[in-house]
């Protein structure tokens, strides 16, 4: 399992894009979630490509790509930084 990029910085109102590459048989289901300040996950997307359109400062944080199938699961995290427009 791999995720790219592992760290991404964008300017407000840009699109942030992450990719999660997973192999397995049976084919794993992929979920993207954001880890909020309490450490809990909030599901954002159910696909290998994850876009955050018109990113705002509130979108900054750590996201996790989790892949699951009947044989188990794997996960990797990424970090997003959203900077203000100058």
Secondary structure, 3 states (H helix, E strand, C coil): CEEECCEEEEECCCCEEEEEECCCCCCCEEEEEEECCCCCEEEEECCCEEEECCCCHHHCEEEEEEEEECCEEEEEEEEEEEECCC
